[in-house]
Amino acid sequence: MIEITDLYKRFGKVKVLDGVSLEINGGGVFAVLGPNGSGKTTLIKSILGMVIPQAGAIHVNEQHVKGQWQYREDINYLPQIARFPENLSVKELIGMIKNLRGKKANDDALIELFGLEEFMDKKLGNLSGGTKQKVNLVLTFMFDCPLLILDEPTTGLDPVSLIHLKELIQKEKEAGKTILITTHIMDFVDSMADEIVFLLEGNIYFKGTVAELKKKSSKNELEHAIATILTEQND
């Protein structure tokens, strides 16, 4: 599904990705973890073509992404921060995205799931952060695509909406989709991820299952396993 080879990216003098190589096979939930500044979002934006690496190659479904855009038609992307045109209503934004993508959309069921009916005619600039994130989730999940990339999807969600998000991810996984997630919420990773990739200073420190990381660190809880990695790195 995704093959990354020797990826290098600098922003000025700051090295963000330092020769990252990674292969993610189709189907399942993959969590990309790491402290702030470890390169998680840069890696995701490189896959999407939003960031251009200085060196290396990325293939999605065996298609080289450099200079291409067609492969993105098979990706649903949820950005870390939802920046919407403030003067549009929720209904107008959803309609605009449906027209742009030109695919069959399952928006009505998702609007009901997240309780957005009363907000459909409200301007996006007047919505709370949590409500904007629910709109963000509708836009992400309303199209049928084989690859979903979710950058911090739990941000601002209330407990009920978080349960609905987990149900949506599980449903997509059962349909054979590949879901790539970044998050700082370890309980979410522990319950959802089939495999994790831990980035540290632009390098892959660990790739494997949650159980394998717990075994490697001799810790029963994922938070403690991650803390052990960071402590060892700083010693």
HUQUILIN-V106076 format. One line per field, one symbol per residue. ss: DSSP state (H for helix, E for strand, - for the rest). phi: phi as a letter, one per 30 degrees, with the letter a starting at -180 (. if undefined). burial: 1 if it has 16 or more other C-alpha atoms within 10 Angstrom, else 0. A space follows every 10 residues. Layout:
ss=???
phi=???
burial=???
//
This chain:
ss=-EEEEEEEEE E--EEEEEEE EEEE---EEE EEE------H HHHHHHH--- ----EEEEEE --EE-----H HHHHEEEE-- --------EH HHHHHHHHHH H---E-HHHH HHH---HHH- --EHHH--HH HHHHHHHHHH H-E---EEEE E-------HH HHHHHHHHHH HHHH---EEE EE---HHHHH HH--EEEEEE --EEEEEE-H HHHHHHH--- -HHHHHHHHH HHHH-
phi=.bbcbhdbbb cicddcbbid babbddjjcc cccldeidjd ddddddddid bcddajbbbc hicdddicbd dddcbcbcdd bdccddddde dddddddddd dicdbcdedd ddecicedcd cddddccddd dddddededd cdcdbdbccc chddeidded dddddddddd dddddidcbc bcaccdddde dcddabbccb hibddablde ddddddcibd cdeddddded ddddd
burial=0111001111 0000011111 1101001111 1111000111 1111111110 0110001111 0000100000 0100111111 0001000111 1111000100 0000101001 1001010011 0111101010 1111111111 1111111111 1111111000 1100100011 0110001111 1111010011 0111111111 1111011011 0011001010 1110110110 00000
//
